[in-house]
Amino acid sequence: MAKHTPELILTGLELDKNSKRPMYWQLYDGLRQNILTGMLRAGQRLPASREFSTMLGVSRSTVLLAMDHLLSEGYIIGKTGSGTFISNELPEKFLYTSSIKNSNESHDLNAELSKRGKQISKIEISTTPMPEAIRAFQPGLPAIREFPHNIWSRIVTRCLRMISTPNLGYGESIGYFPLREAIANHIRVARAVKCEPEQIIIVNGSQQALDLTARILADPEDIAWIEDPGYLGAKAAFSGNGIKTIPVPVDHEGLNVTAGKKAAPKARIAYITPSHQYPLGVTMSLPRRLQILDWANNNNAWILEDDYDSEYRYGGNPLSSLQGLDENNRVIYLGTFSKVMFPALRLGYIVVPPGLVEVFLRAKSMSDRHNAMIEQLALAEFIANGDFARHIRKMRILYHERQQTLIFYAQKHLKGALHLDPSNAGLHSVGWLTNQKNDKLVSEKARELGVIAPAISAYCMAAKVPSGLSLGYAPFTESEIKTGIELLANIL
Ligand SMILES: Cc1ncc(COP(=O)(O)O)c(C=O)c1O
């Protein structure tokens, strides 16, 4: 049976019969260029010479001669019985940089960006994968290895098989109703959020929620309060939309509302993580919660409550959501599945006051129409059949144990050098450095040893906080935690 060769797409292959350069050289030049620019990818199969010559309208000997040269220089390889392929040996980097270089050579396209585009080009935000995903003590990650992948893949496969035709077309921007219903049931009970499924908009994680919210609720030059130290992803979303961020200090009661009022009384937005402040881990006190609600109400400001990891509480007095206390529709509540499922799922949700649903839907539709359907169907089922609650229960026990393991080894090997407070919630703790003033330097040295421990000062905008490290514990085994602490002991 003849092997099928996928359609070949070549660019700039202009063969000129009247040129002084022989046809086989022209063909060689064109194919080589297509390999270098990545149009022809490593491992791609080339058509048989007869088929190729018909395709290109040249003689078979022209094709054979060009192929011979490419073969001898290692651009292509022949495999007996199966055909000719683009070589895998060519360094990918060379291929891609060559194509990028060619396209950028003429002039700097960045000079032609819009004002907003120029603003975005300067935003500090991660665009690359986390290579150290499972390396102690990378914060912000759940125990990805302990996720019940077998159950999840069974559900996803079933959803793929059973998906109905209407669910394969364009769906509702607001998201799949059974998923919104499942989320509403969960957060009403677990977080005392006051909501109906109609107020829940499914998004691609909290980051998209922040971007949409910033665009809808504030104009360029408006002000947003942001916790200092705080979550830099939120700062990026505001700054990228032209919103000025005013850092507001955080103390043991959470964001200092009095300081915020003093610095920018007329801010449009206050971004906070009241359940478990990122990165310090404090819980916002009830008086502060009432104070910020009062300020927002008196100033027609919006509070963005980012409840990113509150499912994991290990003790203390669990305070319900700020949204649940709000009587005046001033709170936009953001939730994510990145910490309870896994970040690559890219599923989160926004709970908005009923009067804002329509505008949020238009913004969501403008941005990406709606989230991918299969994952929404699968997650709705995962929640509805109890797997979600079971996973949270299991992880809560595991993470609590891992936090205690971290404290145990820190006390054993870093006594007097690093002080770890037990944390009532979340996936990370702060290790305060007792005799090292420069946490960034410590963090750099740790990285050289293969330990990821971001400096607390790296999350600071104007605040001066004691020297400390953000230490994730949720995804790491006892042996990884022990090794990480022993390595840290070498530099502390
Ligand atoms: C404070 C905070 N909010 C939200 C998120 C999660 O964002 P996403 O839902 O976009 O994955 C993170 C992730 O690290 C975070 O630290």
The ligand as an ORCA input file, in Angstrom:
! r2SCAN-3c Opt
* xyz 0 1
  C      -2.359     35.054     44.444
  C      -2.607     34.181     43.260
  N      -3.751     34.293     42.600
  C      -4.033     33.485     41.559
  C      -3.142     32.536     41.138
  C      -3.524     31.533     40.089
  O      -3.680     32.004     38.888
  P      -4.338     31.125     37.735
  O      -5.739     30.774     38.121
  O      -4.301     32.074     36.585
  O      -3.500     29.907     37.529
  C      -1.911     32.450     41.727
  C      -0.911     31.508     41.199
  O       0.191     31.370     41.606
  C      -1.649     33.256     42.844
  O      -0.497     33.130     43.515
*
